[in-house]
Amino acid sequence: MTRPIYEIARDIMRDPSLDRTSRNTAGPYLSAMLTLAQPSDMYFNERASDISRYALGNLKTWRGATARALKAELRAAL
């Protein structure tokens, strides 16, 4: 069982290695993800799975062991 999406998003946002570019581009998606638990949840008219994919696309410049682990966990949750 994977963790809820909001827990993964919270950990991403709290990570000090999250670079400014990723924080600015993925920030709106991560904020939305804080209200979502599973991929089938809806945030207005968007599925949580779509929002999570958008966030992953904007987190490409985020590097490091923590980044790899959290992005992999988010992919697994989808």
Beta strands, then each sheet from edge to edge (+ up, - down):
strand 1: 42-43
strand 2: 46-47
sheet 1: 1+ 2-
end
